[in-house]
Amino acid sequence: MAGEIEAGLEQQRPGQWQRLTAAQLAKLQKGFTAGWRVKIPAGSLELKTVDHLVLAVDAAFPNSQPRIFAPAAGSDYSWPHVEQAGLLCLRSSRNSAPIADRVEMHLRDAQELLNFSEPKRREEFEREFTAYWSHRATNSADRARVWSLVTPGQETREVAHFFDARSSRHVIADDKDALKRWLRNTGANPRDKQIYPTWLFRLPQPWTPREFPETGDQITKLLPKDMVRKCLEPGLLSPFLFEVVTQTGTAFAAVVLRGAERRDVIRGFRHMSKVPPTRIIASYAKRPVERCKVARIDGAWVHGRDHPSSYALVKNRKVAIIGCGAIGAAVARLLAQAGVGEQIFIDGDSLTTANISRHPLGTFHVGFNKASALQEHLRREFPHLTFEQAFRCRFESLTTKDLEKLAGADLIISAGIDFDGESALDHWRRSLAYPPAHLSTWVEPYAAAGHGVLLYGQASILAGFDDEERPNFRLTDWPDESGALIVEAGCGNSFQPHGVIDLHPTVGLAAGLALDTLLDKVLASCRRMWMGDPAVVGANGGILRENFTDRLTVREFVWP
């Protein structure tokens, strides 16, 4: 492999290269097995100090990228796309391309990068502002020190922050109420006096690395005078948030200031309120700032990274899920991941050890009611969403007041509940002047087939059932229920014999139909069905009905 690289270098750059010795190679980053010094004509680049490049490869080459170093370029972020030890960040070449062509491409790209004009360098720094801020963060660890809930696209303004000692993290939100609501969902319950005001600066343009703030006075001079006492509390850490628009979207950065100790600032004064603002500001002046990465946790970022997604349309929607078993809980999580703003859960059963192999909740929640456990779990996983209601009973046991809350939902999902529950839900829903949409979903034995029925207005789920309370459109029959249900050892409980992976096509079908409903993509009552593997039915004593016409397929039909 080295011979092919050297042949290419000699053909394209005769006499301008030299193989590195083992000692020279050791000075590069670890992991390289061969390297070459490639001469660059003096003064031929915009970055005048560079007179040679280093080409290096590792043991995986050609199934890895050749790397180019410009040692004289340094690593002080004065030039874009130059990393530690002068490593250049270049586009990748195709592994299947001829080695000589790949080497030449990387060398050519390196020279192009090192020929950037000053305006082009600034443009590149601004375009990747967040990346350079992260590189130059005081603590370069991946874990962000500041989390932001703030709504992007607004003006310079006062915001609220809380220091979470559990995670050594600052959380910043638009206001105190939004911050407390999010924190409560994560399990924290801060007092009002633990939440402080701070300031969000809207920058006119992204900073370049050489413009990044280094000392406190570079921040305090930007702060409005009436915010000094509110935002700068001697003895406490003071975070500040920066928002700026880049070529690729809105970016955030943060700094944390630490001033002198409170006793030093207040010395000579009876109370902190008597200390002049200039003295408070001076206590931060030459102290180094802590530049921090920012992790955005607002809904627009979590559910689409600020790009168009369904979140904008479903964040104000409410869904009630009746039946929080394996299907209902899995659908609930998918809807939370899609950004559905509020969910209500109803289930009278508790999670058992036999459930956890196919239920989203695990051993930690065994013995807890499924509805309340799912509520608590999703509340902590998605604290920017709302999970305020969980009813620990069957639908038939809900009070009139409880039912009023369900009546305000945009969609009610019944997942794997029995016929009695479906009948009671159907009767109540159709009694309303403005019935919410209803999606009923379930699987047939072995999850070889699954269904989702969407009903609008006065459409009734009972219209699709026969006198034996079985769906007219079922895909399988099981003589004497043989094989369809298995009785647990030592008791009368029975269960359907399928695993979690068997359920997922139906879970996806139901969640997809639910999201389509919330997005107004389905305008009339309909049903969708999943046809799985027909061989599973026959192998377990079932009979395929004539409408089981395909395998591993979803079909949609009008209702009824």
Helices and strands as residue ranges (DSSP letters): H 2-12, E 17-19, H 22-26, E 32-39, E 52-58, E 67-69, G 71-73, G 84-86, H 99-113, H 118-127, H 129-135, E 146-148, E 157-164, E 169-173, H 176-186, G 192-194, E 195-202, G 209-211, H 217-220, G 225-227, H 228-231, E 237-246, E 249-258, H 262-266, G 272-274, H 277-282, E 290-292, E 294-296, H 299-302, H 311-314, E 318-322, H 326-338, E 342-346, G 363-365, H 370-381, E 386-391, G 395-397, H 400-407, E 411-415, H 419-430, E 437-443, G 445-447, E 449-455, G 461-464, E 476-477, G 479-481, E 486-487, E 494-495, H 500-518, E 526-531, H 534-539, E 543-544, E 553-558
